[in-house]
Amino acid sequence: MAVSNTVQRDPRDIEREFESLFAIMRRPSFRTGSDTAGEPANYIYAYPPVKELEVERRTDQLANRLRSMTMPSPAETAPGVLIIDLYETAIQVLRDSRIFERVLRKEPRLHRASPDGEIPDMFTQSLIDKLSPDKDDLMDSIAEQYRQAREHKQGDIVFITGVGKVYPYIRTHILMERIQLVFEQTRPVVLFFPGTYAKTASTVSTMRLFDRLESSNYYRAFSLNAMEDPLADE
């Protein structure tokens, strides 16, 4: 039996997608949040979970390209980009609360159900109680990172990463609702999401983490995947 030597082309070209992201984000209308028709300048870039390491590397490169890009006028400065890693933020919240070491010590014995059986994993629930976006600790930490970045002119665009590493104690759809309390409506905030973010016929958008978990409804963010590719005609 003959074996085909045909190489299967990856349907997602992450390198090209990041070139397109750079072209979109360098636009003045994106950087000033003026092209959202009054909606918060919140965006989601969804990518295949298997591309996590490549996306992580390219995200840093994208931020550096934006920070160093040539501006059309000497009076303008390149945008400062703040990267908020949710995993690092979660650890910092635990450290600031002086419970990080205690959490590590208790983890082995807390990975069990509560006596009444209502909580399937007490360790996970304890992290949810502390780190869920509907609690103040996480959002206060994000707000402080943003405050410091703005103070040093490094918060013109915000990237939020590490979504997959903090599941299930930080739920993305709750986070996206709450960040509107932290960032100005015109501040571009980009969430890098390992999974699918797609519109449905009812105009409600669904977020499906890892392309496997049950979808969560969220509709206020713009899909960067669905935006016109500035490189399409090149």
C-alpha positions in Angstrom: 0.0 0.0 0.0 1.4 3.4 -1.0 2.0 5.9 1.7 1.2 9.5 0.9 3.9 12.0 1.4 1.5 14.9 1.4 2.0 17.2 4.3 -1.2 18.2 6.1 -1.3 22.0 6.2 -2.2 23.5 9.6 -5.5 25.3 9.2 -4.4 28.0 11.6 -1.3 30.0 10.7 -0.5 31.6 14.1 2.5 33.6 12.6 0.2 35.2 10.1 -2.5 35.8 12.6 -0.1 37.7 14.8 1.0 39.7 11.8 -2.6 40.6 11.4 -3.0 41.4 15.1 -0.1 43.8 14.9 -1.7 45.5 11.8 -5.0 45.9 13.6 -3.5 47.1 16.9 -1.2 49.7 15.3 -4.3 51.5 13.9 -5.0 54.8 15.8 -8.7 53.8 16.0 -7.8 50.6 17.8 -5.3 52.3 20.2 -7.8 55.1 21.1 -10.8 52.8 21.3 -12.7 55.0 18.9 -14.0 52.2 16.6 -16.3 50.4 19.0 -19.5 52.4 18.5 -19.7 53.2 22.2 -19.1 49.7 23.4 -16.1 48.9 25.8 -12.9 48.3 23.8 -12.7 44.7 24.9 -11.4 42.1 22.5 -10.8 38.4 22.4 -8.3 36.6 20.4 -9.2 32.9 20.4 -6.6 30.3 19.4 -6.3 26.5 19.4 -5.2 25.2 22.9 -2.5 23.1 21.3 -0.9 26.3 20.1 -0.5 27.6 23.7 3.3 27.8 23.8 3.6 29.4 20.4 0.9 32.0 21.3 2.6 32.7 24.6 5.9 33.4 22.8 4.3 35.5 20.1 2.3 37.5 22.6 5.5 38.8 24.1 6.8 39.6 20.7 3.6 41.4 19.7 3.8 43.6 22.8 7.4 44.5 22.0 6.6 45.3 18.4 3.9 47.7 19.5 6.1 49.3 22.1 8.8 50.0 19.6 6.8 50.8 16.4 7.6 53.9 14.4 5.0 56.6 14.8 3.9 58.8 11.9 4.6 62.0 13.9 7.5 62.9 16.2 4.9 64.2 18.7 3.4 60.7 19.1 4.9 58.0 21.2 4.5 54.2 20.7 1.9 52.6 22.9 2.8 51.1 26.2 1.5 47.5 26.5 0.7 46.0 29.9 0.6 42.2 30.0 -1.4 40.8 32.9 -0.7 37.1 33.4 -3.7 35.7 35.4 -1.6 32.8 36.8 1.1 35.2 38.1 -1.6 37.5 39.4 -3.3 34.7 41.3 0.0 33.7 43.0 0.7 37.3 43.9 -2.8 37.7 45.5 -2.1 34.6 47.6 1.3 36.0 48.6 -0.1 39.4 49.4 -2.7 37.7 51.6 0.1 35.8 53.3 -1.5 32.4 52.7 0.5 31.2 49.7 2.7 28.8 51.8 -0.2 27.6 53.8 -2.2 26.9 50.6 0.7 24.7 49.3 0.9 22.8 52.6 -2.8 22.2 52.7 -3.3 21.2 49.1 -2.7 17.4 49.4 -5.3 16.9 52.1 -7.8 19.4 50.7 -8.1 17.6 47.3 -11.2 15.8 48.5 -14.9 16.3 48.8 -16.6 18.1 51.7 -18.1 15.9 54.4 -21.6 16.6 53.1 -20.6 15.9 49.5 -21.7 19.2 48.2 -18.2 20.4 47.3 -16.4 17.8 45.1 -13.0 19.3 45.6 -12.4 21.5 48.7 -9.0 22.8 47.4 -10.5 24.1 44.2 -13.4 25.6 46.1 -11.0 27.4 48.4 -9.2 29.0 45.5 -12.5 30.0 43.9 -13.5 31.6 47.2 -10.3 33.7 47.2 -9.6 34.3 43.5 -12.9 34.4 41.6 -13.3 37.6 39.6 -16.5 38.4 41.5 -14.3 38.8 44.6 -12.3 42.0 45.3 -8.8 40.5 45.8 -8.2 39.6 42.2 -9.7 42.7 40.7 -7.8 44.9 43.2 -4.6 43.3 42.0 -5.4 43.8 38.4 -6.4 47.4 39.1 -3.0 48.0 40.9 -1.0 46.5 38.0 -2.9 48.9 35.7 -2.4 51.9 38.0 1.4 51.3 38.1 1.6 50.8 34.3 -0.3 54.0 33.7 2.0 55.9 36.1 4.9 54.8 33.9 3.0 55.3 30.6 2.9 51.6 30.0 -0.8 50.9 30.0 -2.1 52.1 26.7 -3.1 48.6 25.6 -3.7 45.7 28.0 -3.1 42.1 27.2 -4.7 39.5 29.6 -3.0 36.0 29.4 -2.8 32.8 31.4 -6.5 31.9 31.0 -5.9 28.2 30.7 -3.6 28.0 33.7 -6.2 29.5 36.1 -9.2 27.3 35.2 -11.5 26.6 37.1 -11.0 29.1 39.9 -10.9 32.1 37.6 -13.8 32.0 35.1 -13.2 34.0 32.0 -16.8 35.2 31.3 -17.0 36.6 34.9 -13.7 38.3 34.5 -14.7 40.0 31.3 -17.8 41.4 33.0 -15.8 42.7 35.9 -12.9 44.3 34.0 -15.2 47.0 32.9 -15.0 48.3 36.5 -11.2 48.6 36.2 -10.4 49.9 32.7 -11.8 52.9 31.0 -14.3 52.2 28.2 -11.9 53.3 25.5 -8.9 51.4 26.9 -8.2 48.4 24.5 -8.1 45.2 26.6 -7.3 42.0 24.7 -8.0 38.6 26.2 -5.9 35.7 24.8 -8.3 32.8 24.9 -7.3 29.1 24.4 -10.6 27.9 22.8 -13.4 29.3 20.8 -15.2 32.6 20.9 -18.0 32.7 18.4 -21.3 34.5 17.6 -24.5 32.5 17.5 -27.6 33.2 15.5 -29.2 35.0 18.5 -26.2 37.4 18.6 -25.1 36.0 21.9 -21.5 35.0 21.9 -20.2 31.8 23.4 -16.8 31.2 25.0 -15.7 27.5 25.0 -12.5 27.0 26.9 -10.1 24.4 25.5 -12.8 23.7 22.8 -14.1 21.0 25.2 -15.8 22.6 28.2 -19.4 23.7 28.3 -19.8 27.1 26.6 -20.3 30.3 28.7 -22.3 33.2 27.3 -20.6 36.5 26.8 -21.4 39.1 24.2 -19.7 42.4 24.8 -16.2 41.7 23.5 -15.2 42.0 19.9 -13.7 39.0 18.2 -10.2 39.8 16.8 -10.5 36.5 14.8 -13.6 37.9 13.0 -12.1 41.3 12.2 -11.1 42.1 8.7 -7.6 40.8 8.0 -5.5 43.8 7.0 -3.1 41.5 5.2 -5.7 39.7 3.1 -5.0 41.7 0.0 -1.3 41.7 0.2 
